[in-house]
Amino acid sequence: MNDMVPKTVMAFLVNKTKNMAQRELVAALYNENIDLKQLLDEDEATVKKREECALMVKSLTKSL
């Protein structure tokens, strides 16, 4: 019991803080004039890596 109580209290505090921070960040995001499309766009390096992986999968599948 001595071990569980502090861990439980900390878990509640961390979860509540996380939820409050997320709420505040989302509210700030919607209140400001930020282009959401730009935020949601994939990074060019990620797109290139994903396309290379798709080609590798296609090549490996063909070789099987």
Residue, then its C-alpha position, 0 to 999 in steps of 0.5 A: m500500500n505504501d508503494m501504490v499510493p504515491k504512484t497512483v497520485m502521481a499518475f492522476l497528476v500526470n494524466k490531468t496535467k497532460n489533458m489540460a496541456q493538450r486542451e490548451l494547445v488545441a485551443a491556442l491552435y484554433n484561435e490563431n490564424i495558422d494554416l492547418k494544411q501546412l501543419l499537416d503536410e508530410d515532410e519531403a524526406t518522409v515522402k521520399k523514404r516512404e516511396e523508396c520503401a514502397l519500391m523496395v516492397k514491390s521489388l521484394t514481392k516480385s523477387l519472391 
